[in-house]
Amino acid sequence: MGSTTCGGCGKQVYDKLSKCPYCRKSLSSVTSLSSAAQLEADRINSLDLSNKWKKCFVLIAKAGGPDVPQLKQLSPKERRTIGFNLLAFLFGPIYYLLKGLWRQASVYFALTVFGISVVDAVGLEQMDRMVGGMASIFYGVRANISYYRRAVLGETFWL
């Protein structure tokens, strides 16, 4: 019995079905995963996480892991799913702390404060908002990959 991953919900389903029994999305465009990718998807789906995170993590694995070497093989919607996290953008270090990424939250927050202090010391007070905005974008872009490394790979790191 072969299985595929549903593009709608990220769950494993029997490959002879025409629609996913969980989300009812058509499976005609879904291709079977390689055995290594299948094992990784099964491992991700066994984690105690929400379906949203499981779907995101399966896409990161499909893109080749945290370095995402095969990112261009994903659809634009899939790339957006793994490429930006709105809550991390809005709440920055607080979001990272809630996800257990306290090391990164500490380093990124310290770098942001240092950057704003340097800009203010040089006399470019108007640019401190730009530094804060760039930090928010950085939080939003790095969050999904950072959480993947912690939740799936079990890595703890500072940057």
Wavefront OBJ file of the C-alpha trace (Angstrom):
o trace
v 0.000 0.000 0.000
v 1.502 3.340 -1.054
v 0.861 6.614 0.610
v 1.072 10.262 -0.300
v 1.025 13.484 1.636
v -2.028 15.670 1.194
v -1.121 19.142 -0.035
v -4.035 20.611 1.904
v -3.523 19.305 5.428
v -0.149 17.543 5.302
v -1.506 14.181 6.522
v -0.523 10.828 5.060
v -3.291 9.225 2.987
v -3.683 6.123 0.823
v -2.378 6.975 -2.659
v -5.366 5.439 -4.517
v -7.840 7.986 -3.118
v -9.017 10.897 -5.252
v -9.736 13.203 -2.270
v -8.185 13.552 1.156
v -10.522 12.054 3.793
v -9.440 14.740 6.294
v -9.714 18.020 4.367
v -11.504 16.854 1.147
v -8.837 18.413 -1.129
v -8.214 16.696 -4.467
v -5.167 14.426 -4.416
v -4.703 14.232 -8.183
v -1.782 16.683 -8.168
v -0.034 15.126 -5.151
v 2.985 12.961 -5.895
v 4.334 10.157 -3.746
v 7.188 11.020 -1.435
v 10.536 9.267 -1.599
v 11.083 6.708 1.151
v 13.420 9.050 3.104
v 10.975 11.951 2.811
v 8.160 9.573 3.751
v 9.977 8.543 6.938
v 10.628 12.200 7.811
v 6.970 13.115 7.176
v 5.838 10.192 9.375
v 8.198 11.322 12.140
v 6.923 14.910 11.900
v 3.294 13.776 11.953
v 3.958 11.799 15.147
v 5.094 14.957 16.999
v 2.778 16.588 19.534
v 2.190 19.761 17.486
v -0.741 21.437 15.778
v -1.593 20.428 12.216
v -0.465 23.877 11.050
v 3.042 23.284 12.383
v 3.126 19.710 11.054
v 2.207 20.944 7.578
v 4.881 23.656 7.760
v 7.507 21.180 8.974
v 6.650 18.648 6.237
v 7.163 21.443 3.686
v 10.538 22.337 5.226
v 11.552 18.666 5.031
v 10.310 18.545 1.432
v 12.545 21.569 0.706
v 15.558 19.653 2.014
v 15.649 20.569 5.698
v 16.495 23.800 7.508
v 18.892 25.024 4.815
v 16.055 24.586 2.242
v 18.277 23.721 -0.762
v 15.244 22.608 -2.805
v 13.078 25.633 -2.023
v 12.467 26.391 -5.709
v 10.726 23.033 -6.116
v 7.911 24.215 -3.842
v 4.947 26.198 -5.093
v 4.819 29.928 -4.268
v 2.128 29.283 -1.635
v 4.266 26.586 0.001
v 7.280 28.917 -0.009
v 5.248 31.623 1.746
v 4.073 29.079 4.315
v 7.616 28.289 5.427
v 9.170 31.646 4.602
v 7.398 34.072 6.930
v 5.659 33.970 10.316
v 3.336 36.912 11.005
v 3.137 36.323 14.766
v 6.933 36.313 15.053
v 7.022 39.527 13.004
v 4.514 41.212 15.313
v 5.729 39.932 18.679
v 9.434 39.210 18.027
v 11.316 38.051 21.109
v 8.121 37.274 23.057
v 7.050 34.828 20.342
v 10.491 33.211 20.339
v 10.376 32.827 24.135
v 6.937 31.173 23.949
v 8.274 28.689 21.390
v 11.229 27.818 23.620
v 13.774 29.661 21.493
v 15.095 31.709 24.412
v 18.711 31.703 23.225
v 17.833 33.233 19.888
v 15.379 35.644 21.505
v 18.134 36.881 23.835
v 20.744 37.313 21.106
v 18.404 38.960 18.594
v 16.977 41.309 21.214
v 20.469 42.295 22.403
v 21.594 42.920 18.814
v 18.518 45.067 18.168
v 19.089 47.151 21.300
v 22.771 47.506 20.396
v 21.894 48.578 16.836
v 19.413 51.180 18.038
v 21.933 52.465 20.607
v 24.638 52.847 17.956
v 22.274 54.665 15.594
v 21.213 57.024 18.404
v 24.818 57.610 19.505
v 25.796 58.585 15.978
v 22.963 61.104 15.932
v 20.632 59.362 13.499
v 17.628 59.054 15.800
v 15.255 58.798 12.838
v 16.879 55.512 11.806
v 16.128 53.693 15.069
v 12.654 52.822 13.756
v 14.264 51.364 10.660
v 16.529 49.177 12.817
v 13.501 47.995 14.810
v 11.581 47.295 11.613
v 14.452 45.301 10.175
v 14.620 43.288 13.402
v 10.885 42.516 13.136
v 11.317 41.308 9.571
v 14.249 39.170 10.675
v 12.148 37.590 13.454
v 9.367 36.827 10.985
v 11.651 35.269 8.385
v 13.700 33.125 10.793
v 10.925 31.816 13.077
v 9.662 28.757 11.173
v 13.120 27.373 10.389
v 14.292 28.037 13.957
v 11.296 26.251 15.434
v 11.795 23.344 12.970
v 15.375 22.975 14.184
v 14.220 22.879 17.802
v 11.049 20.754 17.498
v 12.060 18.299 14.759
v 15.852 18.130 14.881
v 16.255 18.808 18.599
v 18.953 21.419 17.992
v 19.622 24.253 20.413
v 21.678 27.147 19.121
v 22.332 30.821 19.690
v 21.825 32.304 16.213
l 1 2 3 4 5 6 7 8 9 10 11 12 13 14 15 16 17 18 19 20 21 22 23 24 25 26 27 28 29 30 31 32 33 34 35 36 37 38 39 40 41 42 43 44 45 46 47 48 49 50 51 52 53 54 55 56 57 58 59 60 61 62 63 64 65 66 67 68 69 70 71 72 73 74 75 76 77 78 79 80 81 82 83 84 85 86 87 88 89 90 91 92 93 94 95 96 97 98 99 100 101 102 103 104 105 106 107 108 109 110 111 112 113 114 115 116 117 118 119 120 121 122 123 124 125 126 127 128 129 130 131 132 133 134 135 136 137 138 139 140 141 142 143 144 145 146 147 148 149 150 151 152 153 154 155 156 157 158 159
